[in-house]
Amino acid sequence: MSDPWRRHQFLRRFWQNLFLLFLILLVGGSLFTFAAFAWVSRDLPNPNALSDRSVAQSTKIYDRTGEHILYEIHGGKKRTLVKLENIPDAVKLATISVEDQQFYKHSGFNPVRIIKGIVLGTLLRGRPQGGSTITQQLVKNAILTNDRTIVRKIKELLLSVAIEQRYTKDEILQLYLNEIPYGSTNYGVESASFSYFGKSVKEVGLAEAATLAALPKAPTRYLNNAELLDNRRDTVLELMFNEGYISREEADLAQAEEVVLLSRVENIVAPHFVFYVKEQLVDDFTERTVEQGGLKVTTTLDYDKQMLAEEAITAGVEARGEAYGFENASLVSLDPKSGEILAMVGSKDYFDEEIDGAVNVTLRPRQPGSSIKPMVYTAGFLRGYTPKTILYDVVTTFKTELSDYTPHDYNADIEFGPITVRQALQGSLNIPAVKMLSLVGVQNFLDFAQTLGYSTFEDRSRFGLSVVLGGGEVTLLDHTSAYGALATEGLLRQPVSILKVEGSDGRVLFERTPDAGTRVVDQNTARMTSNVLSDNGARAYIFGENNFLTLGERPVAAKTGTTNDYHDAWTVGYTPSLVTGVWVGNNDNEAMARGADGSVVAAPIWNAYMRQALDGSVIESFTVPEIPTRGKAILDGYIPTTTVTIDRASGKLATDRTPKSYKETIVCGEY
């Protein structure tokens, strides 16, 4: 037989076999797909009934000893079925606008959103973010577990397609609105509406509808931060306007409306700390696991110190609040050697709605006044200046790109002239502090502040020389942690609140490992700052020998701060083993009475807590620094001088004609 004929027969058999293989794969794939869909969809929920979940177990949050339970997140769920026709259009459209604008167009999942979530999430936060549709969220919350595995994600996609094939879009939306968690023990919009507004979802208005739609993304975070919740609600309303569901006027009116959520928290110790912890748990383990998973959480909180902190805050506000026009105060205390939060009091009373007590001020940006100055001077020490360096406390106009800046001291009628850094910092003088910042450079200082852990200095365009006088907001937690880096001679340990998390079966899901710390300041520089801040004699010319920044024989480094017009008052201070920050003011930013500076209203609270918290502990001393010699008089604490001979009669320089009896030799400083 000829070669062409053999080649023809070979090719014919090859294509026949290839076609047969294709048919086998097609049929097999179809059967596999059919079987997969049949398997994953065998337990799909009834859209007109609530799904039966496994018995939920409560999560318990403990103090560091495991002996005191701070809060029990009850596993029992409040859920009430409501038909779609009884849910206002505003709730449905708000939910679709913020969660899945293509809901009525896709078939279960949106490839564009998934890719976008993976790419942007990985770039911005280092891990893939959700691009889930409403259908996928329903599957995740009502059917599957929250395991972050590829297998679970595949199941989620398959189930989403299966649900779309079995149910209408309205049935899926009804299931979603009845199954999704809205925070605490509330599942579904009806339960959430009764819990947060005291009425059925049928009765909610546009602003309330947008608030409900805002919650599912991160219920714990939004329920414990009214400002964030309001911002997300306004985003929902903007999306509704962009989609054409509401008019510009309707959006504006709803955004201007104040929506107040009813408080439902009971049987809780250290509530601000507990919800701070819960928010972190949700980020790591998901809302559903935290609400129902029966976790045992051992936190860093020292129960005894927490009680002392709450007592100090209450006593401090009651003793001076009326006289100085403030209603609130907050305190955070850390172990600087570990970064562990030992006490956190976010306000005088979590349950006092008149003072916005549920707001955790330790996490809110407020202007720190002069309490930021030690960080500026530390940045100066890093650049070669020392506590002996002389600065001039005389009114000076600084030229800036925008306008001239002329700072004044607290008491504008007095100027001290040449003064050492030690005296300038301890006397909290403004003009020398601005001069030090101008020598360091604003951008250099902001870089340094970020290495210290401050999270509020990202927008550099907002800050100028006034940042050294408290012109840039910081959080009390960040601020106290940064002082902690000075207490540990330059090692920063980020604040932590959780020591261990165990599952309902006793399996350890997370356990904190010791933090060696990050070197942000060299040892001797940190020692210089601590040496200055613990020098009570150097502040006596302003604050007197007897003040609230001392703890008897115990060495302690501390600094106060007060903002212009008395909106915020601070005291932050530390020993080598305990650092504490106190803020005093009003949550609505109303100014306090004149004279309500940090040394008067915040320092007494700080002092009362620190004395009791350290009572019975070993007295620790700060290591004495080596003050470097720079070889230049002004840097080493001396005014450069010149020796001259004057004519006593005229007061001018003597000449060769000046009688000897009128000549006088004097030493003049070169100012």
Disulfide bonds with the S-S distance in Angstrom:
none
